[in-house]
Amino acid sequence: MTVSDFEAFYRGTAPRLMRLAYGLTGGLAEAQDFTQEAYARAWQRWPTLQRYDNPEAWLRLVVTRLATDWWRRLRVRRAAQPPEPDVVPPPDEELMSLVAALRTLPVDQRRALALHYLLDQSVADIAAEMSVSVNTVKSWLARGRASLAAALGDRSHVN
């Protein structure tokens, strides 16, 4: 068993085997996968396989079986009833307004607000993460809250 024998076998048969695999699957990715798998299996059995009258026929059989199994699995998946989609309520109007207002803020203010209010990070933690001073974070938070209040209309008086 020599590597050069297998390499010569591969070079002589790979284009034909790839065409067969593509013809059986209709997909380039699947054809490449099945061709690669067939040659991996052939390499494992090369001492025995090289003594066959037609080792390429063995490869064709492997590719055909791989493609057949692939089609069966695909058919089963397609036949399975898709699950009922979850009913998702429409987005809240206030949430949509908040998201739209957040998009108008500079990215640093938006990030500071998100870290502080959504992830409950302290001002000091935000400053360390963003590599700025604590006072800069406080400023971003204050300016961001003021901009949001102006964009949304101050609702602090609403119950």
Phi, psi and omega in degrees: 000120178235150178295321182296326176297315180293319179299318178295318177300315180299309182300325183281337186246340187301315180300319179294318181295322178296318178298318178299312181299319179294320178295326181283331185252328184079003181232133182295317182298316180294319179299316178296316180299314183291323177295315179298316180297319180298317179289327176296318178292323179295320179298320179296330183251013188305320179303322179277316186297324183291344178272352178294153176297322182220083181297335178294327177297324178297317178298317179299321178296317179298312181297319179298317179293320178297317180294320179297315178298320180298315179296320178298312179298319179297318180296319179297317180297320180289328181284334180296137180291127178293146180293152177296132179291145177294141176277117182252125179292155179295156181297147179294138182297322179294321178297318179297320178295318180296316180297317179297320179292321179298325181294339180279345182282152172299151187301323181294319178295315180299316180295316179298316178297316181296315180296320184286312187267330181267328181250005177055038177274146178285163178300318180296319179295320179295317179300316180295317181294323183266000178058046176226174180281161178299320180296326177295318179296316178301319179296314179299317180296315181296314180294321179295316177297319180296317179295320178295318179299318180292319182290325184265349187078123185300114182257016183293338179275351180278139179292000000 
